Amino acid sequence: MLILLRHIGTRFLDSRFRGNDEAENPLKKSSVIPAKAGIQRPQTPNSKCDKVELKWILAWLGAGLMAAGAAVVVADDCLRCHQERDRDLVIEWRTGPHNRPGVDCRSCHGERHDGSMAARSRTNDACLGCHPRVVGSYRTSKHGVLVAIEGGRDDYSRSLSDAHYRSPTCAYCHLHLGKHGMSYRVEAKASALRPVQVDITNRLDQRMRPCRDCHSPRFVETWFATGDRMVEIGGMKMREAMAVVQEISRRDPMAALKARIILYRSMLGHLKNVKLGVGHQSPDGQWWHGQAALDGDLLRIKSILHEVLVRPEGG
């Protein structure tokens, strides 16, 4: 494509020094020998102004870009252009969670500046590469199953806040306001490692908007209350496990090492599954990969303490 545009540009520059006939119609084949460097362009009574020639340049470029499908954008060009067009948008991106090494505009919007860049960022394909674990929880959720079945029918060129897609993608909930920072964090806000007093009214005012597009306020309120409670139950198991590990450490530091591996490598991951399962409404994440797995971790840690307690002294 670049070779084609270079060829067209060369034809135009050549015609610029051949006279008005080809300058008006640069695509017309000519037998005129190209002018040598340094020779002035001949002036004719019918010469057109540069605006006419600019029209031909734009026409060539437009035709070339259409033939190629779209221009390939460079990351620096995105910020440079949008800084002038929408300064707030650039500020949102710079202060948002996606402004990190190795991530730029093309990571979510793609490289083809063909009018589909916004639509692409609203699909799950834009999130898969960087969030495989999170997307895994989402795919097994009711929302994820709907996207897998019906996602191809939705028109992702419509803005998120107005589209009311039947099958919500990652962006629909997390970027619902159309901003480049996270609009809402849907999972439980509280820390799972300490008791929490949940302010349901304040939470819902800030986070229920995407959910209420499809669900009733009563359902959403119940869902958040249940989700917070489920995360808190996971936190209770974590705190109990930490107390058991401390007791093991007091009696047998070497045995405590094995217990700590279970606590920090396994239980924290399973607690994360609970939170993702709550946020995505994924039963598998909430239970089989979450609460049930936490129960198993806690029992294994307790079994280590049991072995320490029943072990003969000096054994």
DOVO-737498 format. One record per residue (C-alpha): residue in one letter; x, z, y. Coordinates in pm, whole numbers, plus 50000, padded with zeros to 5 digits. Layout:
N
AXZY/...
END
This chain:
315
M500005000050000/L502805009050240/I504504976050158/L501294957550243/L500964975350578/R504644968750656/H504134932050580/I501064930150804/G502914948351084/T505864924451054/R503524894451074/F502024908851390/L505374915151558/D506504880251469/S503354865451616/R503924886451928/F506824862952008/R505284830351894/G502574824752145/N498944832852202/D497454813251914/E498744836451643/A498544867651861/E494764862651881/N494514856251509/P497564871151334/L496174862950990/K496314825651065/K499114808950872/S501804794651096/S504634770451053/V506364781951371/I509904793951315/P510214831151405/A511794837651740/K515334851051749/A516094885351888/G516434886452264/I514224856552339/Q511344864552570/R507814858952451/P506494826852599/Q503714832852851/T500734810052821/P497684806853045/N495484819752762/S497494851152673/K495394881652596/C496114917252703/D497604943352474/K494164958452411/V493184927852211/E496344930652005/L495724968051954/K492324958551815/W494014937651550/I496414965951461/L493534990251415/A491624964851211/W494614959550982/L495204996550936/G491525002950868/A491374975250610/G494584987550450/L493375023450423/M490055012450278/A491874991450021/A494055021049923/G491085044849911/A492415069150171/A495535080950349/V497755106450179/V498055136450406/V501055158950465/A500515196450497/D502125198850841/D499845171450969/C496765191750874/L497715221651086/R498995200551373/C495755180851402/H493285209051336/Q495135232351571/E493885209751850/R490435202951705/D489505237751579/R491925265151670/D489755292751514/L489785274951177/V493585274851169/I493705311651270/E491295320150986/W493535302550738/R496745318050870/T495295353250847/G493425347250520/P494445354250159/H495365317950084/N498195316350338/R501005323250097/P504135305249968/G503355274549765/V499785271449894/D498685248250175/C495615228450278/R496135203050000/S495935229849732/C492185233049785/H491225201149970/G493405175949788/E495665149249935/R493215120849997/H491815120850350/D488755101050248/G485855122950360/S485615142350034/M488115169650117/A485485195850212/A483385187649906/R486365191449673/S487135226249807/R483595237349714/T484025229149347/N485595251849086/D488405226849030/A489925238449358/C490265273949221/L491315268248859/G495025263348918/C495685296249095/H493045319548949/P492945313048573/R492095348848473/V489365352648734/V487885318848650/G487945328248281/S485615357448353/Y483425335548571/R483085308048310/T481485331948061/S479025344648321/K475495331848367/H476575314748690/G479555298448520/V477425285248237/L475005270148489/V477875252448666/A479165238648336/I475715225048251/E474375213948589/G477305213748831/G477565176048829/R474105172948981/D474895192849296/D475855176549626/Y479005195049730/S479195176050056/R476545199650192/S477705231450361/L477755262350144/S475395283250355/D472735255850363/A473025239550022/H471445266349803/Y473045251849494/R471255260949175/S474615266549009/P476895286449245/T480605278649236/C483425302549328/A483335290549687/Y479575295049719/C479865332849692/H483395339749813/L483495314550100/H479795315150177/L480215315150554/G482305283650542/K485325302550672/H488885299250547/G489175336650485/M487235354250211/S483665358750334/Y482765386250088/R484405405849811/V481555408149565/E483055432649315/A482785470349356/K484625481949665/A485455516849543/S488665526849372/A488135532649003/L490725560448993/R488815585649202/P485175596449241/V483275576349498/Q480215580849714/V478655546349743/D476915536550066/I474475511249922/T472845502150255/N476125493450426/R477445475350119/L474395453050090/D474305444550458/Q477775429450422/R477735415050071/M474245406549956/R473785374650159/P475015349549899/C473035367349627/R469815367849828/D469855330049854/C468615330149494/H467685366049406/S465255391649547/P466585420449763/R465435445549500/F467395428149225/V470515426149438/E470315462849538/T469905473449175/W472745450349069/F475215465349319/A474245500949230/T474655493748858/G477945475748913/D479425504149116/R478375528848849/M479915507648575/V483245505848758/E483125543448813/I482615549248439/G485725528148379/G487555549848630/M486485581448445/K488085567748128/M491265559748320/R491475594848465/E490915610448123/A493655588647976/M496055598648256/A495425635548184/V496105630147813/V499345611647890/Q500485640648108/E499865664747820/I501825642347583/S504695640947833/R504835678847847/R505125681347469/D507055649947369/P508545626947637/M509395600047380/A505835598347249/A504595597247608/L506425564347660/K504195546947404/A501105562447564/R502145550547910/I502515515047783/I498905516047665/L497775531847991/Y499425508148236/R499695475748041/S496385476447859/M493905499548029/L494515486648381/G493905451248259/H490695461048085/L489505479648393/K490115447748588/N487915429648334/V485125454348408/K485355447448781/L485435409748728/G482555412248484/V480525431648738/G481305407549018/H480585376448810/Q477735391548608/S479645383848290/P478455405147996/D481605397447797/G483795408948086/Q481795440348145/W481575451547783/W483665435147511/H486705428347728/G485995457947957/Q484275490447858/A484685486547481/A488365477747524/L488855508347748/D487295530047478/G489775516447226/D492725522647460/L491615558347526/L491255565647154/R494755552247083/I496235574547354/K494355604647215/S495625596546867/I499185598846998/L498475633547134/H496915642946800/E500065632346616/V502155653346852/L499935683846805/V499845682846424/R503515674146384/P505485703046237/E507925719246475/G511285702546455/G509715672646273/
END
